[in-house]
């Protein structure tokens, strides 16, 4: 089974504001909002949804293929991905443009204000999945990137009969109802946080319940309140959060969650175990600033999983699998 991850590749400029955004926004003046937040730190880090998801998959023992577009400044990032065990063969570098850039400002309540420059990401719509030799046993992750690219990948998955997970994520504000419905058609999994589900409902004219019931599996994440997996038969699995040592930076936690969940699906884990693997993968990301700055071995992951959720033969098999 092959896992293909589509989506954005970006350099993240992560900033921290030593205060609360809400204290500097006047509700009766938002029609003419002009606010500047003086941050106390900034770091440039590797990111982008596709890169973050693939990184988690690689940590857990998979070798995902990333299909995405990047700029002429991507060389160092590509080399680093390959060192982590990620197949970067599907990444097209557009020499005359920059890799997408995401500017993320987080306040002391973990609220975020994000600005995203797409750059070379706009060329993703010219990439295709048709020549990759994919079949019905494979799995494609369609995560946020150029809207036309997301629609194209969904169309090609349907054409090839390949299972795919649809994650509109932070592109939800930019996607119109048609793009969302196109991504939903034939999807095996729909995943997003509770805010994104509400926005999808508003844009498509469908209720959240209708969106959930339109796919075999739907996953709704709720931050510190855990997540819920909805199955096609009407079953519902509640997934608790994994304990963390320190809440450092929520950026990338959702992507790590998706990587963990996709890993569980690929390995045939039960929904309960796949969800808990996802929760723990997200917890690692939360404890570090940046989306790909954390690291763990399969042995460390299994030990921490057992401490948080108890023993699981499925998860314990990760150690033996990593030795092969």
C-alpha positions as CSV (number, residue, x, y, z in Angstrom):
1,X,0.0,0.0,0.0
2,X,1.3,3.4,-1.0
3,X,0.4,6.7,0.8
4,X,0.5,9.8,-1.3
5,X,0.2,13.2,0.5
6,X,-0.8,16.2,-1.5
7,X,-1.0,19.7,-0.1
8,X,1.1,22.8,0.6
9,X,4.8,23.0,1.3
10,X,5.8,26.2,3.1
11,X,8.3,28.0,5.2
12,X,6.6,29.0,8.5
13,X,7.4,32.2,10.2
14,X,6.3,31.5,13.7
15,X,5.8,34.5,16.0
16,X,4.6,34.8,19.6
17,X,2.7,37.8,20.9
18,X,3.1,38.4,24.7
19,X,-0.5,39.3,25.4
20,X,-4.1,38.6,24.2
21,X,-5.4,39.7,20.8
22,X,-8.8,40.3,22.2
23,X,-7.4,43.1,24.5
24,X,-6.4,45.1,21.4
25,X,-9.5,44.7,19.2
26,X,-12.4,47.1,19.7
27,X,-15.6,45.2,18.7
28,X,-17.4,48.4,17.6
29,X,-14.5,49.4,15.3
30,X,-13.9,46.2,13.4
31,X,-15.2,47.8,10.2
32,X,-12.0,49.9,10.1
33,X,-9.6,47.5,11.8
34,X,-6.0,48.7,12.0
35,X,-4.0,46.7,14.5
36,X,-0.2,46.0,14.9
37,X,1.1,43.4,17.3
38,X,4.7,43.7,18.4
39,X,6.0,40.1,18.8
40,X,8.8,39.0,21.0
41,X,10.2,36.2,18.9
42,X,10.2,34.8,15.3
43,X,11.6,31.7,13.8
44,X,11.6,30.4,10.2
45,X,10.8,26.7,10.1
46,X,9.8,24.0,7.6
47,X,6.1,23.6,7.3
48,X,3.1,23.3,4.9
49,X,0.4,20.8,5.5
50,X,1.7,18.1,3.2
51,X,5.2,18.4,4.7
52,X,3.8,18.2,8.2
53,X,1.6,15.2,7.5
54,X,4.4,13.4,5.7
55,X,6.8,14.0,8.6
56,X,4.5,12.3,11.1
57,X,4.0,9.4,8.7
58,X,7.8,9.0,8.3
59,X,8.3,9.2,12.1
60,X,5.9,6.3,12.5
61,X,7.6,4.2,9.9
62,X,5.9,4.9,6.6
63,X,7.6,6.3,3.4
64,X,4.9,8.7,2.0
65,X,5.2,10.2,-1.4
66,X,4.6,14.0,-1.4
67,X,3.0,15.5,-4.5
68,X,3.3,19.3,-4.3
69,X,4.9,22.4,-5.8
70,X,7.6,24.5,-4.2
71,X,9.9,27.4,-5.2
72,X,13.5,27.8,-6.2
73,X,14.4,28.2,-2.5
74,X,13.3,24.6,-1.7
75,X,16.6,22.7,-2.0
76,X,17.4,22.6,1.7
77,X,13.9,21.5,2.6
78,X,13.9,18.7,0.0
79,X,17.2,17.3,1.2
80,X,15.9,17.4,4.8
81,X,12.7,15.5,3.8
82,X,14.7,12.8,2.1
83,X,16.9,12.4,5.2
84,X,13.7,11.8,7.2
85,X,12.5,9.0,4.9
86,X,10.0,11.0,2.9
87,X,9.8,10.4,-0.9
88,X,10.1,13.9,-2.4
89,X,10.0,12.6,-6.0
90,X,6.6,14.1,-6.6
91,X,7.7,17.7,-5.7
92,X,8.0,20.1,-8.6
93,X,10.3,23.1,-8.0
94,X,9.3,26.4,-9.7
95,X,12.6,28.2,-10.0
96,X,11.2,31.7,-10.7
97,X,9.0,31.8,-7.6
98,X,9.3,31.4,-3.8
99,X,8.1,28.5,-1.7
100,X,4.8,29.3,0.0
101,X,5.2,31.3,3.2
102,X,3.0,31.2,6.3
103,X,3.2,33.9,8.9
104,X,1.7,32.7,12.2
105,X,1.2,34.9,15.2
106,X,0.1,33.2,18.4
107,X,-1.1,35.0,21.6
108,X,-1.0,33.8,25.2
109,X,-4.4,32.1,24.8
110,X,-3.2,30.2,21.8
111,X,-5.3,32.2,19.5
112,X,-3.7,32.6,16.1
113,X,-3.7,35.2,13.3
114,X,-2.3,33.7,10.1
115,X,-1.3,35.3,6.8
116,X,-0.4,32.9,3.9
117,X,1.5,33.8,0.7
118,X,0.9,30.9,-1.8
119,X,3.9,31.6,-4.1
120,X,4.8,28.4,-6.1
121,X,1.9,26.6,-4.5
122,X,-0.3,28.0,-7.3
123,X,1.4,25.6,-9.7
124,X,0.1,22.6,-7.9
125,X,-2.9,22.5,-10.1
126,X,-0.7,21.5,-13.0
127,X,0.5,18.3,-11.2
128,X,-1.3,15.0,-11.7
129,X,-1.7,11.7,-9.9
130,X,-2.5,9.7,-13.1
131,X,1.0,8.6,-13.9
132,X,1.9,7.3,-10.4
133,X,0.6,3.8,-10.9
134,X,-1.9,4.1,-8.0
135,X,-4.5,1.4,-7.4
136,X,-7.4,0.7,-5.1
137,X,-5.2,-0.5,-2.3
138,X,-3.4,2.9,-2.1
139,X,-4.5,6.0,-0.2
140,X,-4.2,9.7,-1.2
141,X,-4.4,12.5,1.3
142,X,-5.9,15.7,-0.2
143,X,-4.9,18.5,2.1
144,X,-5.0,22.3,1.7
145,X,-3.3,23.7,-1.4
146,X,-4.4,25.5,-4.5
147,X,-8.2,25.0,-4.7
148,X,-8.1,23.9,-8.3
149,X,-5.4,21.4,-7.4
150,X,-7.6,19.9,-4.6
151,X,-10.5,19.5,-7.0
152,X,-8.2,17.9,-9.7
153,X,-6.7,15.4,-7.2
154,X,-10.2,14.4,-6.1
155,X,-11.3,13.9,-9.7
156,X,-8.3,11.8,-10.5
157,X,-8.7,9.7,-7.4
158,X,-12.3,8.9,-8.5
159,X,-11.1,8.2,-12.0
160,X,-8.4,5.8,-10.7
161,X,-10.7,4.2,-8.1
162,X,-8.2,5.2,-5.3
163,X,-9.3,5.9,-1.8
164,X,-8.8,9.4,-0.6
165,X,-9.0,11.5,2.6
166,X,-10.3,15.1,2.1
167,X,-8.9,17.7,4.5
168,X,-10.0,21.2,3.5
169,X,-8.3,22.6,6.7
170,X,-7.1,26.2,6.6
171,X,-8.2,26.5,2.9
172,X,-11.8,26.3,4.0
173,X,-12.3,30.1,4.0
174,X,-11.0,30.3,0.5
175,X,-12.9,27.2,-0.9
176,X,-16.4,27.8,-2.3
177,X,-19.2,25.4,-1.8
178,X,-18.6,23.7,-5.1
179,X,-15.0,23.0,-4.3
180,X,-16.0,21.5,-1.0
181,X,-18.7,19.3,-2.5
182,X,-16.3,18.2,-5.2
183,X,-13.8,17.1,-2.6
184,X,-16.5,15.3,-0.6
185,X,-17.8,13.2,-3.6
186,X,-16.4,9.7,-3.3
187,X,-14.1,10.6,-0.3
188,X,-13.4,7.8,2.1
189,X,-12.7,10.2,5.0
190,X,-13.6,13.8,5.7
191,X,-11.5,15.4,8.5
192,X,-11.5,18.9,10.1
193,X,-11.9,20.8,13.3
194,X,-15.3,21.9,14.6
195,X,-14.9,25.4,13.3
196,X,-14.0,24.1,9.8
197,X,-17.1,21.8,9.8
198,X,-19.3,24.8,10.7
199,X,-17.8,26.8,7.9
200,X,-18.2,24.0,5.4
201,X,-21.8,23.7,6.4
202,X,-22.4,27.4,5.8
203,X,-20.7,27.4,2.4
204,X,-22.4,24.2,1.1
205,X,-25.8,24.8,2.5
206,X,-25.7,21.4,4.2
207,X,-25.9,20.7,7.9
208,X,-22.9,19.4,9.7
209,X,-24.8,16.2,10.3
210,X,-25.3,15.9,6.5
211,X,-21.6,16.5,5.8
212,X,-20.7,13.8,8.4
213,X,-23.1,11.2,7.0
214,X,-22.0,11.8,3.4
215,X,-18.7,9.9,3.8
216,X,-17.8,6.5,5.3
217,X,-15.6,8.1,8.0
218,X,-15.7,11.6,9.3
219,X,-13.4,13.0,12.0
220,X,-14.1,16.1,14.0
221,X,-11.3,17.5,16.2
222,X,-12.1,19.8,19.1
223,X,-8.7,20.9,20.4
224,X,-8.4,20.3,24.1
225,X,-11.7,18.5,24.2
226,X,-10.5,15.6,22.0
227,X,-12.0,14.3,18.8
228,X,-14.9,12.2,17.5
229,X,-14.8,9.7,14.7
230,X,-18.1,9.0,13.0
231,X,-18.5,5.7,11.1
232,X,-20.8,5.0,8.2
233,X,-22.9,2.6,10.2
234,X,-23.8,5.4,12.6
235,X,-21.3,4.4,15.2
236,X,-19.3,7.1,17.1
237,X,-15.9,6.8,18.7
238,X,-14.8,9.4,21.2
239,X,-11.1,10.0,21.3
240,X,-9.5,11.6,24.4
241,X,-6.5,13.9,24.2
242,X,-3.1,12.6,25.0
243,X,-1.5,14.1,28.1
244,X,1.2,16.6,27.3
245,X,4.2,17.8,29.3
246,X,3.9,21.4,28.1
247,X,1.6,23.4,25.8
248,X,4.2,25.2,23.7
249,X,2.7,25.8,20.3
250,X,-0.5,24.4,18.7
251,X,0.8,25.1,15.2
252,X,0.9,21.8,13.2
253,X,-0.9,19.7,15.8
254,X,-3.8,19.1,13.5
255,X,-1.5,18.0,10.7
256,X,0.3,15.7,13.0
257,X,-3.1,14.3,14.1
258,X,-4.0,13.6,10.4
259,X,-0.6,11.9,9.9
260,X,-1.2,9.6,12.9
261,X,-4.8,8.8,11.8
262,X,-3.7,8.0,8.2
263,X,-1.0,5.8,9.6
264,X,-3.6,3.9,11.7
265,X,-5.9,3.5,8.6
266,X,-3.0,2.2,6.5
267,X,-2.0,-0.3,9.2
268,X,-5.6,-1.5,9.6
269,X,-5.9,-0.3,13.2
270,X,-9.3,-0.1,14.9
271,X,-10.9,3.3,14.8
272,X,-10.3,3.7,18.5
273,X,-6.6,2.9,18.3
274,X,-6.1,4.9,15.1
275,X,-7.7,7.9,16.8
276,X,-5.5,7.6,19.8
277,X,-2.4,7.3,17.7
278,X,-3.5,10.5,16.0
279,X,-4.0,12.2,19.4
280,X,-0.6,11.2,20.6
281,X,1.1,12.3,17.3
282,X,-0.6,15.7,17.8
283,X,0.6,15.9,21.4
284,X,4.2,15.7,20.3
285,X,3.7,18.6,18.0
286,X,2.1,20.8,20.6
287,X,5.1,20.4,22.9
288,X,7.5,22.0,20.5
289,X,7.5,25.3,18.6
290,X,7.2,24.5,14.9
291,X,5.6,21.7,13.0
292,X,8.5,19.4,12.3
293,X,10.8,20.1,15.3
294,X,9.7,17.1,17.4
295,X,11.1,13.6,17.1
296,X,10.5,10.2,18.5
297,X,11.5,6.6,17.8
298,X,8.8,3.8,17.4
299,X,9.9,2.5,20.9
300,X,9.4,5.9,22.5
301,X,6.0,6.3,20.8
302,X,4.8,2.9,22.0
303,X,6.0,3.5,25.5
304,X,4.2,6.9,25.7
305,X,1.1,5.4,24.1
306,X,0.9,2.7,26.7
307,X,1.4,5.3,29.5
308,X,-1.5,7.4,28.1
309,X,-4.0,4.9,26.9
310,X,-2.8,1.4,28.0
311,X,-1.3,-1.5,26.0
312,X,-2.3,-2.1,22.5
313,X,-1.0,-5.1,20.4
314,X,-1.6,-3.0,17.2
315,X,0.7,-0.2,18.5
316,X,3.2,-2.6,20.0
317,X,3.8,-4.0,16.5
318,X,5.3,-0.7,15.5
319,X,8.6,-1.7,17.2
320,X,8.9,-5.0,15.3
321,X,7.9,-3.3,12.1
322,X,10.6,-0.7,12.5
323,X,13.3,-3.3,12.9
324,X,12.5,-4.8,9.5
